[in-house]
Amino acid sequence: MNDRKQVRRNQLIGMIAGMLGGAMMAATWSYIPTTVGWGGAVMWGGVIGLALGSLTQIEKLGYLITRSNNRMFNFLVGISAPLLVIGVLAVVVRWMAR
């Protein structure tokens, strides 16, 4: 099977499982729907499931940045890169709002 098709399938399965998991957690713990609402619980469950379905791509992102063959290092860099970009954008937006 095509690698891209497999990644998309993993992402879809992860998203659906995450949405179901988010709904089950919201039904079990009453403070979740009061905090983020039912839609937020299902949405964040789907986002987390989608991210877990994309773990192989995260390692590839780290490899593109580092060119290292160390899989754990590539994974950590791949996880950190989007968070760093989001942080920099948050600082820029906050700075421009002054």
BELZIJO-V982877 format. One record per residue. N is the residue number from 0. RES is the residue in three letters. PSI is psi in whole degrees, 0 to 359 (999 if undefined). Layout:
# BELZIJO-V982877
((N	RES	PSI) (N	RES	PSI))
This chain:
# BELZIJO-V982877
((0	MET	148) (1	ASN	137) (2	ASP	320) (3	ARG	320) (4	LYS	320) (5	GLN	319) (6	VAL	315) (7	ARG	321) (8	ARG	316) (9	ASN	319) (10	GLN	317) (11	LEU	315) (12	ILE	318) (13	GLY	320) (14	MET	315) (15	ILE	315) (16	ALA	321) (17	GLY	321) (18	MET	317) (19	LEU	318) (20	GLY	320) (21	GLY	320) (22	ALA	320) (23	MET	321) (24	MET	322) (25	ALA	326) (26	ALA	330) (27	THR	313) (28	TRP	114) (29	SER	339) (30	TYR	343) (31	ILE	308) (32	PRO	334) (33	THR	335) (34	THR	305) (35	VAL	354) (36	GLY	165) (37	TRP	318) (38	GLY	321) (39	GLY	321) (40	ALA	317) (41	VAL	318) (42	MET	312) (43	TRP	328) (44	GLY	317) (45	GLY	321) (46	VAL	315) (47	ILE	318) (48	GLY	320) (49	LEU	319) (50	ALA	319) (51	LEU	329) (52	GLY	347) (53	SER	15) (54	LEU	325) (55	THR	325) (56	GLN	329) (57	ILE	321) (58	GLU	323) (59	LYS	324) (60	LEU	316) (61	GLY	322) (62	TYR	322) (63	LEU	329) (64	ILE	316) (65	THR	333) (66	ARG	28) (67	SER	152) (68	ASN	1) (69	ASN	110) (70	ARG	320) (71	MET	318) (72	PHE	317) (73	ASN	320) (74	PHE	315) (75	LEU	320) (76	VAL	320) (77	GLY	325) (78	ILE	321) (79	SER	330) (80	ALA	309) (81	PRO	324) (82	LEU	321) (83	LEU	317) (84	VAL	317) (85	ILE	319) (86	GLY	316) (87	VAL	317) (88	LEU	322) (89	ALA	319) (90	VAL	318) (91	VAL	316) (92	VAL	318) (93	ARG	321) (94	TRP	321) (95	MET	339) (96	ALA	349) (97	ARG	999))
